[in-house]
Amino acid sequence: MTDAVASHYAGSRDLAGLIRDRLRASGTSLEGLKPEDLGSVDEFHIRGRAATLEIGRQLDIDASSHVLDIGSGLGGPARTIAEAFGCRVTGVDLTPAFCSAANAMSEWVGLSDRTLFQQGDATELPFPSATFDAAMTIHVAMNIPAKDRVYAEARRVLKPGSRFAVYDVLKGEGDAVLYPVPWAREPSISFVATPDEMVQLLTGAGFRIIDTQDTTDASQRWFEAIAAQISSQGATPAVTFQAFLGDDYPQMARNQVRNLTERRIRTVTYICEA
């Protein structure tokens, strides 16, 4: 299962080299690069950087904080949080190619002193208990059947009273999810929970949910804009999610519009307290 998930996202490709080459081919220099310049590829979740900043503002963090990003991908959210709040962020991800690229990209934007990414399993985090001042997980649990272990591990490594943000794609009230989608090409690696199940999982892990935000309507508009851009073949960023998802990303984007429009899925953020 873990190999299938890692292969879906990146396989064994040199993602940092691929992204670097595409940036250079577009005339973009790595000199003076800022975190937001990479947002079209490294903020791999619905509504991108805007959603990350919304989460950061609710984590109750400052420059002294050490934040954990569970399922950190290419490191976009971690870099956004580190830059915006001046804190340190440690990311852990199942996919080795993502971790390698994330560390390289942090060097490009001058944030390698405040971000660090390492390979690891969200259900068995490689950190001592009560290590972090806050944690987040963004569009990760859709690939994990053992969500109870993910949230129990998050609770273990957080200091008492700290906050945990979960932003995920959930099962909607409509029909079954249409595939392929960005997190899965077919159902065998897709495990979307319902909103009711999420409440039970988070409270069962020892969290108190202090805020819930359903952003499905905004998510639908976001993916509609992406699908329209792909269809029009207009001006697009130098590098996008297609760099690591492959040539079927346009179909994934079209399916996401239908999934959101028909409420086959919802996007919901939970802000919790340990």
TORDORO-244443 format. One line per 2 residues: number of its first residue (from 1); their letters; for each residue x, z, y of C-alpha. Coordinates in steps of 0.02 Angstrom, whole numbers, plus 50000, padded with zeros to 5 digits. Layout:
% residues N
NUM	A	X/Z/Y  ...
This chain:
% residues 274
1	MT	50000/50000/50000  50134/50049/50126
3	DA	50234/49890/50087  50078/49784/50114
5	VA	50045/49863/50284  50226/49842/50342
7	SH	50227/49662/50282  50066/49624/50376
9	YA	50143/49675/50540  50323/49617/50535
11	GS	50398/49591/50364  50588/49590/50382
13	RD	50602/49483/50539  50722/49518/50682
15	LA	50584/49552/50807  50699/49606/50948
17	GL	50795/49443/50933  50635/49341/50926
19	IR	50563/49426/51080  50729/49413/51174
21	DR	50743/49227/51136  50565/49190/51191
23	LR	50589/49286/51352  50748/49190/51391
25	AS	50666/49024/51347  50532/49061/51476
27	GT	50663/49096/51608  50642/49286/51600
29	SL	50805/49382/51615  50833/49546/51526
31	EG	50921/49607/51683  50802/49714/51786
33	LK	50666/49706/51653  50530/49838/51674
35	PE	50417/49914/51539  50263/49825/51607
37	DL	50352/49658/51585  50341/49683/51396
39	GS	50159/49737/51393  50094/49572/51323
41	VD	50187/49605/51160  50227/49792/51147
43	EF	50062/49870/51201  49985/49819/51035
45	HI	49811/49890/51055  49647/49846/51138
47	RG	49654/49856/51329  49843/49875/51324
49	RA	49939/49970/51458  49781/50024/51552
51	AT	49719/50116/51397  49890/50197/51372
53	LE	49893/50266/51549  49716/50334/51528
55	IG	49776/50429/51376  49933/50492/51462
57	RQ	49834/50565/51605  49736/50670/51481
59	LD	49883/50737/51380  49927/50874/51506
61	ID	50112/50825/51509  50253/50823/51636
63	AS	50439/50785/51643  50480/50935/51532
65	SH	50365/50877/51390  50416/50806/51222
67	VL	50280/50688/51159  50257/50617/50984
69	DI	50188/50440/50960  50123/50422/50782
71	GS	50125/50239/50731  50229/50188/50880
73	GL	50245/50003/50839  50357/49910/50961
75	GG	50361/50062/51074  50257/50002/51220
77	PA	50146/50156/51238  50296/50272/51218
79	RT	50391/50182/51355  50239/50179/51469
81	IA	50214/50366/51448  50400/50404/51470
83	EA	50410/50300/51629  50247/50363/51705
85	FG	50270/50548/51670  50459/50566/51656
87	CR	50446/50646/51484  50534/50616/51318
89	VT	50440/50522/51183  50484/50511/50999
91	GV	50399/50373/50901  50377/50361/50713
93	DL	50318/50204/50625  50303/50142/50447
95	TP	50377/49970/50486  50568/49969/50498
97	AF	50570/49806/50596  50459/49886/50729
99	CS	50573/50037/50747  50729/49931/50764
101	AA	50647/49819/50894  50573/49968/50988
103	NA	50744/50049/51010  50819/49885/51069
105	MS	50678/49855/51194  50699/50030/51265
107	EW	50881/49986/51301  50824/49829/51392
109	VG	50716/49929/51513  50833/50078/51534
111	LS	50728/50203/51437  50838/50233/51284
113	DR	50879/50406/51351  50695/50457/51348
115	TL	50627/50364/51197  50681/50363/51016
117	FQ	50599/50274/50869  50622/50308/50685
119	QG	50545/50250/50523  50425/50372/50441
121	DA	50257/50400/50360  50116/50469/50467
123	TE	50051/50567/50318  50218/50659/50298
125	LP	50299/50673/50468  50488/50706/50467
127	FP	50484/50846/50597  50479/51036/50593
129	SA	50318/51128/50634  50274/51162/50816
131	TF	50400/51036/50884  50300/50935/51010
133	DA	50209/50972/51173  50084/50830/51147
135	AM	50049/50687/51028  49955/50524/51023
137	TI	49908/50393/50896  49843/50224/50952
139	HV	49762/50098/50834  49848/50166/50679
141	AM	49727/50253/50562  49632/50091/50522
143	NI	49773/50057/50398  49778/50232/50323
145	PA	49655/50294/50191  49721/50473/50196
147	KD	49671/50509/50375  49650/50693/50338
149	RV	49837/50704/50302  49881/50612/50462
151	YA	49784/50733/50571  49842/50885/50473
153	EA	50022/50830/50500  49990/50801/50685
155	RR	49920/50977/50698  50070/51048/50605
157	VL	50203/50973/50719  50111/51015/50881
159	KP	50136/51177/50976  49980/51286/50989
161	GS	49871/51238/51137  49945/51064/51155
163	RF	49843/50904/51161  49822/50762/51037
165	AV	49748/50593/51085  49674/50478/50954
167	YD	49624/50303/51008  49562/50197/50864
169	VL	49450/50059/50804  49301/50134/50713
171	KG	49159/50068/50606  49012/50015/50712
173	EG	48828/50009/50670  48831/49822/50635
175	DA	48878/49725/50479  49045/49728/50390
177	VL	49204/49686/50486  49250/49502/50495
179	YP	49429/49463/50441  49565/49423/50485
181	VP	49587/49552/50624  49748/49614/50705
183	WA	49766/49761/50586  49721/49671/50424
185	RE	49699/49495/50357  49581/49558/50222
187	PS	49495/49722/50176  49624/49793/50055
189	IS	49727/49873/50195  49582/49912/50311
191	FV	49505/50086/50316  49397/50104/50471
193	AT	49308/50271/50488  49140/50303/50568
195	PD	49127/50410/50726  49046/50551/50625
197	EM	49188/50546/50499  49315/50557/50640
199	VQ	49237/50714/50709  49241/50794/50536
201	LL	49422/50740/50506  49487/50804/50672
203	TG	49396/50970/50670  49441/50990/50486
205	AG	49625/50974/50533  49607/51119/50655
207	FR	49580/51025/50818  49451/51060/50951
209	II	49383/50898/51025  49375/50920/51213
211	DT	49329/50742/51264  49262/50583/51181
213	QD	49262/50412/51264  49180/50257/51192
215	TT	49261/50104/51273  49179/49970/51164
217	DA	49105/49872/51310  49271/49866/51402
219	SQ	49359/49818/51239  49238/49674/51214
221	RW	49274/49606/51388  49462/49624/51358
223	FE	49459/49522/51196  49340/49394/51271
225	AI	49470/49362/51406  49608/49342/51275
227	AA	49504/49224/51168  49460/49119/51320
229	QI	49643/49109/51371  49694/49052/51198
231	SS	49555/48922/51191  49596/48850/51362
233	QG	49782/48841/51322  49813/48896/51499
235	AT	49958/48998/51565  50005/49132/51439
237	PA	50141/49265/51439  50311/49216/51371
239	VT	50284/49320/51215  50124/49391/51142
241	FQ	50060/49480/50986  50069/49312/50897
243	AF	50258/49335/50890  50239/49458/50748
245	LG	50062/49427/50685  50087/49242/50657
247	DD	49989/49083/50685  49821/49157/50634
249	YP	49819/49273/50785  49696/49159/50880
251	QM	49573/49177/50736  49600/49366/50740
253	AR	49558/49367/50925  49400/49265/50899
255	NQ	49345/49380/50758  49375/49532/50867
257	VR	49256/49463/50998  49121/49446/50865
259	NL	49162/49614/50787  49144/49700/50955
261	TE	48995/49598/51017  48898/49627/50856
263	RR	48954/49809/50851  49037/49789/50682
265	IR	49173/49896/50763  49187/50017/50909
267	TV	49337/50083/51006  49336/50269/51038
269	TY	49463/50393/51108  49463/50577/51059
271	IC	49559/50704/51162  49591/50858/51057
273	EA	49673/51027/51077  49778/51108/50943
